[in-house]
Amino acid sequence: MTLRVAVLASGRGSNLQALIDARARGVLDVEFAGVFSDRATAHALDRAREAGIPAMALSPKSHATRVAFDAALFAAVDAVQPQLIVCAGYMRILDDSVVAARPGRMINIHPSLLPRHRGLRTHEAVLAAGEREHGASVHFVTPELDGGPVLAQVRMDVRDGDTPATLAQRLLPLEHALLVASVALFAQGRVALAGNNVALDGRALAAPLALTAGGALDGH
């Protein structure tokens, strides 16, 4: 059965485009139920509409509280009945109530090797720490910010002379490949959240899957 996916995005939507392109190539068996944003000007909405995907934006300013906004947003998301919700560059912190109501059904892509460097400005943080490795993670969304169990990661070297901009530029295509491969596991029915662990084919992972140079996750 084709997996119904809803995507949350706040900006340019390059990760969304990677998913759209993967579906078009026939490598991702998903149906996009809708794309949702907190910004009416988000380019992600344009990408969705160009691909024939329902898209809508809700303004946080039109709601009295963050809780009220999240309740309205997820009422709209629930209306399209997604089986998986993908946060792909969605920049708002979600209220605990909407996260807790959807255990194991929400994932996020984050530009760091979690648990290192949660939150924003991860490229700057890697350079400030003098680290020689950077990467991205796909994790389940839990009430703890960027703290949910990690499904998969991709790694890359930090080079001499790197800046936040060069790190971001090199990491972005790796993020795209990581997200596509991760969503593919959901579409294949192979991955689930089991308590505080990620289960692949019914077995808890001892460590996050690693994206190989060929775009597979640990050879799967």
N, C-alpha and C positions, 0 to 999 in steps of 0.2 A: 504494500500500500504506500502510495506517495505521501511523504511527510509534509504536513502543512506548517509553514514557517512564517512567523511575524518578525519583523526587524525594527529595532529602535535605533535611530541615528540622529545626530545633532548637526552634522557638518556636511562635508563634501561627498560622503558616501562611497569612498573607494572600496571599502570592504564589502559593502552591499553590491557594488558593481562586480566584484570578483565572484560573488555567489551567483549573480544573474548570468554572468558569462559562463560559469561552470555548468549551470543548468542548460544553457544554450548549446554547450558542447556535448551534452549528454552524459556528463560525468557526475552529476548531482541530481538525484531523484527527489526533487522537492517541488512543492507548489507554494508560491508566495501569497499568503493570505492577506498581507497588508504591510505597509511601511508607515511608521509613526515617528513624529518628531516634535520636539519642544520649540522648534524654530521654523516659522513659515518660510524663511528664505533659505533653508538648508538645501544644498544641491542634491542631497540624497532623495528628496521628494521628486525632483526633476528626473533623476535617473529611474526612479520607480515608475513614474508616469510614462516615460519613454518606452519602458518595457511592458506596459500594460498592466502594471500592478497597482491596486488601490493604494492611495497615499493620502495622509492627512496630518495636519499639525494642530496642536493645542497650545495656547499661550499660557504659561505659568502665571502671568500677570492678571489673567482673567479669573483666577481662583484665589481665595482668601489665604490659603495655607498650602504648604507643600503636600500635606496629606490629602487635601481636597483635590489638588492637581493630579496627583498620582492615582487617586481613586477614579477620576474622570478618564484619565489616559488609559488605564487598564480596563475600564468598562468598555472602551472602544476596542481595545485589543481582544478582550474576551469575546466580543461580538463576532469576530471573524474566526473564532474557534481554532487557534493555532495549537499544534502539538508541541512546538518548540518556539521559544522566544529568544532571538539573538540580539544582544546589545552590541552594535557595531559602530563604535564611535559615539555612543550616547553619553552625554557629558553631565547629566544630572544624577545626584545620589538618590537612589530609590528608597522610599519609606519602607521600614521593616515589615509593615503590614502586607504590602503587595508582594514582597519577596516571600514571606512566610506562607502565603496562600498558594504559592506555585512552586513547591519544592521539586527540584530536579528537572524543571521545565524551562529554566532560563540559563543562558550562558553569556559570557562576556569575553571579548578579546582585549588584552591589556599589553601595552608595549614595555614590558620588563620581564625578567625571569623571576616570577613570584616564587617565594614570598618577599623577594627584594623589591624595593621601590614601588610601593603602592601609591595610589593617587596620581597627581599630575606631575609634569616636568620630569619624566623618567630619564630622558636622554641627558638632561643637565645633571641629574643625580648620579648617573653612571660615570660621567666624566669627573664630577667633583669628588667621587669616591676613588678615583684612579683605577677603576676596574678594567680588565682586559677582555671582558666578555659581556655581551648584551643579547637581548632577544625579546621574544614575545610569548605570552601565555594565553591559552583558552581555559577558562575556569567556570565552574558552576557559580551562579550568583546566589549569595547568602546575605543575611543582614550585615555581616562584617565586610566593610569596604575592601574590595579586591582580595578577600580572605577566603573565598570558597575553595573547595577541592579542585586541584588543577588536573585537567584532562591531558593536555598536550602542550609542548613548548617547541620553539625553534631558537637556535643559538647562532650568534655570529661574533666574529672577533671585533674588538675595538682597535682601530688603527692609530698609529702616531699621526697627530694633526687633525684627528676627527673633531668635529663640532657637533652641537645638537642637530644642526640642519643636515649634516652628512650622515649622521647615525639614522635620523628619521628617514632619509631618502633610501638608504640601503635596506633598512628594516621593512619598509612598507610592502614590497613584493613578497617578502617572507611571511609577513602577517597574512597577506591574502591567501597564500598557499596553505598556511596553517589553519585558517578558518574554514576554507573549503574542505580540507581533509577531515577536520573535526566534525563539521556538520554532516559529512558523508557517513561517518560512523553512526550518527543518530538516524539518518535516513535508512541505514541498513539494519537498524534495531539492535546494534551491538553494544551500546553504551548506556549506562544509567547511573544515577546517584544512589549509593547504598549507605545510608547513614552519613558519616563524614568521609566516606571513601568513594572513589570512582570505580565502577565495575565495568570491565570489558569482557564480553562473552560470559558473563556470570561470575567472573573472578575479580576480586579487588586488585587494583593496580598497586604495586609497591612503589612506583615512581611514575611521574608523568610520561606519556608517550613522547618520543622525540621525532621531529620531522626530518626525514632523510633528504639527501640532495635530489632524489628522484621525486619528491613530493608525497611520499608515503609516510605513514606514522609507524615507526618501528617495524617496517616491513609488512604491515597489515594493509 
